[in-house]
Amino acid sequence: MGNLARRADHPGIGLIVDSFHTLGRKLSPESVRRIPGDKIFFVQLADSPLIEMDLLHWSRHFRNVPGEGDLDVRAFMQAVAATGYDGPTSLEIFNDQFRGGSPRAIAEDGMRSLLALMDDANRVEPAPHLDVPSMPPGAEIEGVEFIEFAADEIEANRLGALLSTSGVGHAADHINTDVSLWTQGETIIVLNAEREGFAHSTYLSRGTSVCDIGLRVKDAAGTIRRAEALQVKLFHRRIDQRELHLPAIHSVGGGVMHFLDAASGLTDVWDVEFTATGNALEGAGLTRVDHVARTMGHEEMLTWSLFCTSLFEASKRPIVDVVDPGGVVRSQAIESPDASRRITLNGADSDRTLAGQFVAGRLGSAVQHVAFESNDLNETERRLRGRGFKALPIPENYYDDLEARFGLGAGMLERLREGRILYDEDDSGQFFQLYSRPYGDGFLFEIVERRQGHGGYGAANAPFRAAAMKRLVSWEAKACALFHRLPQSELG
């Protein structure tokens, strides 16, 4: 088509190029580079999940904004930029899911997508005609600096007791506020029982829950500048004397995200703003946060994946279906380039699933479990059991299934069974998981061990975990009902 437009040699004849119909037909985006820029009259952009189906049906029902699907729209836009094209660029989106969504949220995603896409193109194919704000590159995440829970005084004490049995000790208290610091290794948990401010508002609307995640980044100021350029709303709070100003944004789903770096001294906040308790707690082998699992309605997954991959130096793994006794939950991991920093997005279509029940009635997504890393989960479990840690009771048939699937030795299988540890393996290595019993309305702590660089999340174990949780919740409900029916004399 480019050759036809060139041979016609008429100022009124040119091409409309469309990313979906180029990439969906598996045509190379490099073919666009051969088209003279003045013969491209219009550019249409859309992404989509990779689906084997009729092209027309795929086109009319599954397009989404760039960065939310699996097509290489970035390479397509880089090819367009290389031609010197300086005309209009549009989003050509047809999506059944979007028709029932929030027009404002979809429009914000669309704008963020275009800004990130043009910035990517400019970095590879410098093109002054792509009019986008100057911004730093995607932020490099070096780790999870802290996870903050909103609670009241009673719930903070309950959650603190659970942390203690999990090997995380009460290390310090804030100098000005009702905020406590719990640590082990590089793991930092903040319990906020303040009676005003953002955390308190979160507690009133959502109960005890994760309200804030602090990320350790290479350049906190640069991360904030990129967020502003991508039209992410900044978060501000009043600070008192001796407190540091920690830059933060409003993340998707109503939460907050702080950014700390060592170069500017922000990671010194724990020494500056907190007073040590002097409580000594023997370590249980937890090293750091392995990943954070966020649960949401399926429609919010696209927004979250775009948010993470546009703001940070990160990529998406393919979506996998996780089976739950009440239905199917779609799960997708967002990872740093070396896969050492991770977040999992779990999208629920039905409130019959545990994930759906967890977010039912909430305004937006919520963190459903936090996974800590251990270098020796067997030893960690042994130490935690001595502290009174109560593991999620895994049914016996799970371990019978493990024996059939992997042929594990009797000694290893018995150790897994005794510790209620779940197991998975693939060509890359071995994966071990230990879950706490659910806290509140279904929140979990998880402890994992990865051997030989295993990069999975135990998707094969999810049905067993979900079944165990449902069985436990059902048993507790029956026990509670029986307790209330028995006469006081029989209760002692």
KEMARVO-716674 format. One record per residue (C-alpha): x negated, z, y. Coordinates in steps of 0.2 Angstrom, whole numbers, plus 5000, padded with zeros to 4 digits. Layout:
N
[rec [X Z Y]] ...
***
This chain:
492
[rec [5000 5000 5000]] [rec [4986 5004 5012]] [rec [4979 4986 5009]] [rec [4996 4979 5012]] [rec [4997 4988 5029]] [rec [4980 4982 5033]] [rec [4983 4964 5029]] [rec [4999 4964 5039]] [rec [4989 4968 5054]] [rec [5004 4973 5065]] [rec [5005 4988 5076]] [rec [5023 4992 5070]] [rec [5018 4992 5051]] [rec [5011 5007 5043]] [rec [5013 5020 5030]] [rec [5021 5037 5027]] [rec [5010 5047 5015]] [rec [5017 5061 5005]] [rec [5007 5074 4996]] [rec [5021 5077 4983]] [rec [5023 5059 4978]] [rec [5004 5057 4978]] [rec [5000 5072 4968]] [rec [5015 5073 4957]] [rec [5012 5055 4951]] [rec [4994 5062 4947]] [rec [4986 5050 4959]] [rec [4970 5055 4967]] [rec [4971 5061 4984]] [rec [4954 5052 4987]] [rec [4965 5036 4988]] [rec [4971 5042 5005]] [rec [4954 5041 5012]] [rec [4953 5022 5011]] [rec [4968 5020 5023]] [rec [4964 5018 5041]] [rec [4970 5032 5051]] [rec [4979 5021 5063]] [rec [4989 5014 5049]] [rec [4996 5031 5044]] [rec [5012 5034 5054]] [rec [5018 5050 5047]] [rec [5012 5064 5034]] [rec [5024 5074 5023]] [rec [5018 5089 5014]] [rec [5025 5099 5000]] [rec [5018 5109 4985]] [rec [5026 5112 4968]] [rec [5024 5121 4952]] [rec [5017 5110 4938]] [rec [5033 5105 4928]] [rec [5035 5091 4915]] [rec [5051 5083 4920]] [rec [5059 5068 4928]] [rec [5050 5065 4944]] [rec [5066 5063 4955]] [rec [5073 5079 4948]] [rec [5057 5088 4951]] [rec [5056 5081 4968]] [rec [5073 5086 4974]] [rec [5074 5104 4967]] [rec [5056 5112 4965]] [rec [5046 5108 4981]] [rec [5039 5122 4991]] [rec [5027 5125 5005]] [rec [5008 5121 5003]] [rec [5000 5136 4994]] [rec [5015 5141 4984]] [rec [5013 5129 4970]] [rec [5000 5121 4959]] [rec [4997 5104 4967]] [rec [4980 5102 4976]] [rec [4988 5099 4993]] [rec [4972 5106 5001]] [rec [4962 5091 4995]] [rec [4976 5079 5000]] [rec [4975 5086 5018]] [rec [4957 5085 5018]] [rec [4958 5066 5014]] [rec [4971 5064 5028]] [rec [4959 5072 5040]] [rec [4945 5061 5035]] [rec [4955 5046 5040]] [rec [4956 5052 5058]] [rec [4975 5053 5058]] [rec [4981 5062 5073]] [rec [5000 5060 5071]] [rec [5014 5072 5066]] [rec [5013 5082 5050]] [rec [5029 5089 5042]] [rec [5035 5099 5028]] [rec [5046 5090 5016]] [rec [5054 5104 5006]] [rec [5068 5103 4993]] [rec [5071 5119 4984]] [rec [5086 5127 4976]] [rec [5079 5144 4978]] [rec [5076 5142 4996]] [rec [5094 5137 5000]] [rec [5099 5155 4997]] [rec [5084 5163 5005]] [rec [5081 5169 5023]] [rec [5078 5154 5034]] [rec [5067 5164 5045]] [rec [5056 5170 5031]] [rec [5054 5152 5024]] [rec [5050 5146 5042]] [rec [5036 5159 5044]] [rec [5029 5155 5027]] [rec [5029 5136 5032]] [rec [5020 5140 5048]] [rec [5007 5151 5040]] [rec [5005 5138 5026]] [rec [5001 5124 5039]] [rec [4989 5135 5049]] [rec [4979 5139 5033]] [rec [4979 5122 5027]] [rec [4973 5114 5043]] [rec [4960 5127 5044]] [rec [4954 5123 5027]] [rec [4954 5104 5031]] [rec [4944 5107 5047]] [rec [4930 5117 5037]] [rec [4927 5103 5025]] [rec [4932 5088 5036]] [rec [4929 5093 5054]] [rec [4943 5084 5064]] [rec [4945 5090 5082]] [rec [4962 5081 5082]] [rec [4969 5095 5070]] [rec [4976 5107 5083]] [rec [4974 5124 5075]] [rec [4968 5140 5082]] [rec [4950 5145 5078]] [rec [4950 5158 5065]] [rec [4937 5167 5054]] [rec [4936 5161 5035]] [rec [4947 5170 5022]] [rec [4942 5188 5021]] [rec [4930 5194 5007]] [rec [4938 5209 4998]] [rec [4925 5221 4992]] [rec [4937 5233 4984]] [rec [4952 5244 4986]] [rec [4947 5258 4998]] [rec [4962 5269 4996]] [rec [4980 5269 4990]] [rec [4992 5280 5001]] [rec [5008 5287 4994]] [rec [5023 5293 5006]] [rec [5031 5309 5000]] [rec [5038 5326 5006]] [rec [5029 5342 5002]] [rec [5038 5345 4985]] [rec [5035 5328 4979]] [rec [5017 5328 4985]] [rec [5014 5343 4975]] [rec [5022 5335 4959]] [rec [5012 5319 4962]] [rec [4996 5329 4965]] [rec [4999 5338 4948]] [rec [5000 5321 4939]] [rec [4984 5315 4948]] [rec [4975 5331 4942]] [rec [4980 5328 4924]] [rec [4974 5310 4927]] [rec [4957 5316 4932]] [rec [4959 5313 4951]] [rec [4955 5329 4960]] [rec [4960 5336 4977]] [rec [4945 5333 4987]] [rec [4949 5336 5006]] [rec [4963 5338 5019]] [rec [4966 5329 5035]] [rec [4960 5338 5051]] [rec [4976 5335 5060]] [rec [4990 5330 5048]] [rec [4998 5335 5032]] [rec [4988 5322 5022]] [rec [4977 5326 5007]] [rec [4963 5316 4999]] [rec [4962 5314 4980]] [rec [4946 5306 4973]] [rec [4936 5302 4957]] [rec [4922 5289 4957]] [rec [4927 5276 4970]] [rec [4945 5279 4967]] [rec [4954 5287 4983]] [rec [4972 5292 4983]] [rec [4980 5298 4999]] [rec [4996 5309 4999]] [rec [5005 5309 5015]] [rec [5018 5322 5017]] [rec [5020 5320 5036]] [rec [5037 5323 5044]] [rec [5036 5309 5056]] [rec [5028 5291 5057]] [rec [5027 5276 5046]] [rec [5024 5286 5030]] [rec [5039 5297 5033]] [rec [5050 5283 5037]] [rec [5045 5275 5021]] [rec [5049 5291 5011]] [rec [5066 5292 5019]] [rec [5070 5274 5014]] [rec [5061 5272 4997]] [rec [5057 5289 4991]] [rec [5040 5294 4984]] [rec [5031 5277 4984]] [rec [5015 5268 4989]] [rec [5017 5264 5008]] [rec [4999 5259 5012]] [rec [4984 5250 5004]] [rec [4967 5250 5012]] [rec [4955 5236 5007]] [rec [4937 5237 5009]] [rec [4932 5220 5017]] [rec [4916 5213 5023]] [rec [4922 5211 5041]] [rec [4937 5221 5046]] [rec [4938 5214 5064]] [rec [4936 5196 5057]] [rec [4950 5199 5045]] [rec [4962 5205 5059]] [rec [4958 5190 5069]] [rec [4962 5178 5055]] [rec [4978 5188 5052]] [rec [4983 5186 5070]] [rec [4979 5167 5069]] [rec [4991 5166 5054]] [rec [5004 5175 5064]] [rec [5004 5191 5054]] [rec [5011 5206 5063]] [rec [4998 5219 5067]] [rec [5002 5237 5063]] [rec [4998 5251 5077]] [rec [5000 5270 5076]] [rec [4996 5284 5088]] [rec [4979 5292 5084]] [rec [4973 5309 5089]] [rec [4956 5316 5095]] [rec [4942 5313 5082]] [rec [4952 5300 5072]] [rec [4946 5283 5070]] [rec [4955 5267 5074]] [rec [4958 5258 5057]] [rec [4964 5240 5060]] [rec [4980 5236 5050]] [rec [4994 5224 5047]] [rec [5012 5224 5041]] [rec [5011 5216 5024]] [rec [5025 5207 5015]] [rec [5039 5218 5009]] [rec [5038 5232 5022]] [rec [5022 5240 5018]] [rec [5006 5242 5028]] [rec [4988 5236 5024]] [rec [4972 5243 5032]] [rec [4955 5235 5033]] [rec [4939 5245 5032]] [rec [4921 5239 5032]] [rec [4904 5248 5031]] [rec [4896 5239 5045]] [rec [4907 5246 5059]] [rec [4908 5263 5051]] [rec [4926 5263 5046]] [rec [4922 5268 5029]] [rec [4916 5284 5036]] [rec [4934 5290 5039]] [rec [4934 5302 5025]] [rec [4919 5312 5032]] [rec [4925 5311 5050]] [rec [4944 5315 5048]] [rec [4944 5326 5032]] [rec [4938 5343 5028]] [rec [4932 5346 5010]] [rec [4942 5358 4999]] [rec [4927 5363 4989]] [rec [4938 5360 4973]] [rec [4927 5354 4959]] [rec [4935 5344 4945]] [rec [4925 5337 4931]] [rec [4926 5318 4930]] [rec [4936 5309 4917]] [rec [4927 5293 4918]] [rec [4938 5284 4931]] [rec [4927 5272 4941]] [rec [4938 5262 4953]] [rec [4955 5254 4955]] [rec [4955 5239 4943]] [rec [4972 5232 4950]] [rec [4988 5235 4959]] [rec [5004 5229 4951]] [rec [5018 5225 4964]] [rec [5036 5222 4958]] [rec [5048 5211 4968]] [rec [5062 5199 4967]] [rec [5056 5182 4960]] [rec [5060 5174 4977]] [rec [5047 5185 4986]] [rec [5033 5180 4974]] [rec [5030 5164 4983]] [rec [5028 5173 5000]] [rec [5016 5186 4992]] [rec [5005 5173 4984]] [rec [5004 5162 5000]] [rec [5001 5178 5010]] [rec [4986 5183 4999]] [rec [4978 5166 4997]] [rec [4979 5162 5015]] [rec [4972 5178 5022]] [rec [4959 5182 5009]] [rec [4946 5173 4999]] [rec [4957 5173 4983]] [rec [4965 5161 4970]] [rec [4980 5162 4959]] [rec [4981 5162 4941]] [rec [4995 5153 4932]] [rec [5012 5162 4931]] [rec [5015 5169 4914]] [rec [5032 5175 4907]] [rec [5032 5194 4902]] [rec [5046 5198 4890]] [rec [5056 5214 4893]] [rec [5070 5220 4882]] [rec [5082 5216 4897]] [rec [5075 5199 4901]] [rec [5060 5190 4907]] [rec [5048 5194 4921]] [rec [5037 5182 4929]] [rec [5019 5188 4932]] [rec [5005 5181 4942]] [rec [4988 5188 4946]] [rec [4979 5185 4963]] [rec [4960 5187 4961]] [rec [4944 5187 4971]] [rec [4932 5173 4967]] [rec [4922 5184 4954]] [rec [4939 5191 4948]] [rec [4934 5209 4951]] [rec [4947 5212 4964]] [rec [4965 5210 4958]] [rec [4983 5211 4962]] [rec [4997 5206 4950]] [rec [5014 5200 4957]] [rec [5029 5203 4945]] [rec [5045 5194 4949]] [rec [5061 5200 4942]] [rec [5077 5189 4942]] [rec [5088 5202 4933]] [rec [5091 5220 4937]] [rec [5093 5223 4918]] [rec [5074 5222 4916]] [rec [5063 5238 4921]] [rec [5055 5228 4935]] [rec [5072 5223 4942]] [rec [5079 5241 4940]] [rec [5063 5247 4950]] [rec [5066 5236 4965]] [rec [5085 5237 4965]] [rec [5091 5243 4981]] [rec [5074 5243 4989]] [rec [5071 5233 5005]] [rec [5057 5222 4998]] [rec [5044 5223 4985]] [rec [5035 5239 4979]] [rec [5020 5245 4970]] [rec [5026 5249 4952]] [rec [5009 5254 4944]] [rec [4991 5257 4949]] [rec [4978 5253 4936]] [rec [4961 5263 4936]] [rec [4946 5257 4927]] [rec [4936 5266 4914]] [rec [4920 5261 4905]] [rec [4925 5271 4890]] [rec [4944 5273 4888]] [rec [4942 5283 4872]] [rec [4932 5296 4880]] [rec [4943 5296 4896]] [rec [4959 5298 4885]] [rec [4951 5313 4876]] [rec [4946 5322 4893]] [rec [4963 5318 4900]] [rec [4972 5325 4885]] [rec [4963 5341 4887]] [rec [4969 5342 4905]] [rec [4987 5340 4900]] [rec [4989 5321 4903]] [rec [5005 5315 4895]] [rec [5003 5297 4889]] [rec [5018 5285 4887]] [rec [5023 5287 4869]] [rec [5020 5270 4860]] [rec [5030 5267 4845]] [rec [5022 5267 4828]] [rec [5026 5249 4823]] [rec [5016 5243 4838]] [rec [5000 5249 4829]] [rec [5006 5241 4812]] [rec [5008 5225 4822]] [rec [4990 5227 4829]] [rec [4983 5229 4812]] [rec [4992 5213 4807]] [rec [4987 5203 4822]] [rec [4969 5208 4824]] [rec [4963 5216 4808]] [rec [4955 5231 4816]] [rec [4946 5243 4806]] [rec [4955 5259 4800]] [rec [4944 5270 4811]] [rec [4947 5260 4827]] [rec [4966 5258 4824]] [rec [4968 5277 4821]] [rec [4959 5281 4837]] [rec [4971 5269 4846]] [rec [4986 5277 4838]] [rec [4980 5295 4841]] [rec [4977 5291 4860]] [rec [4992 5280 4862]] [rec [4981 5266 4868]] [rec [4986 5248 4869]] [rec [4975 5234 4864]] [rec [4972 5215 4867]] [rec [4959 5203 4864]] [rec [4955 5185 4867]] [rec [4939 5173 4866]] [rec [4933 5182 4882]] [rec [4933 5200 4876]] [rec [4943 5215 4872]] [rec [4956 5225 4883]] [rec [4962 5243 4882]] [rec [4976 5251 4891]] [rec [4983 5268 4893]] [rec [4999 5272 4903]] [rec [5005 5288 4910]] [rec [5023 5293 4908]] [rec [5034 5286 4922]] [rec [5035 5296 4938]] [rec [5051 5296 4948]] [rec [5061 5280 4946]] [rec [5048 5271 4935]] [rec [5031 5272 4944]] [rec [5016 5272 4932]] [rec [4997 5275 4932]] [rec [4987 5264 4920]] [rec [4969 5266 4915]] [rec [4961 5251 4908]] [rec [4944 5246 4900]] [rec [4938 5228 4899]] [rec [4924 5223 4887]] [rec [4914 5207 4888]] [rec [4922 5202 4904]] [rec [4940 5201 4898]] [rec [4950 5195 4912]] [rec [4968 5198 4906]] [rec [4981 5211 4909]] [rec [4989 5214 4892]] [rec [5004 5203 4894]] [rec [5006 5204 4875]] [rec [5008 5223 4876]] [rec [5021 5222 4890]] [rec [5037 5221 4878]] [rec [5030 5237 4869]] [rec [5027 5246 4885]] [rec [5044 5242 4892]] [rec [5053 5247 4876]] [rec [5043 5263 4876]] [rec [5049 5267 4894]] [rec [5067 5263 4890]] [rec [5067 5274 4875]] [rec [5059 5288 4884]] [rec [5071 5287 4899]] [rec [5086 5286 4887]] [rec [5080 5301 4877]] [rec [5077 5311 4893]] [rec [5094 5306 4899]] [rec [5102 5312 4883]] [rec [5092 5328 4883]] [rec [5098 5332 4901]] [rec [5116 5328 4897]] [rec [5115 5340 4882]] [rec [5107 5353 4893]] [rec [5121 5353 4905]] [rec [5135 5353 4891]] [rec [5127 5369 4882]] [rec [5134 5386 4887]] [rec [5122 5396 4897]] [rec [5122 5409 4882]] [rec [5114 5396 4871]] [rec [5101 5391 4883]] [rec [5094 5408 4884]] 
***
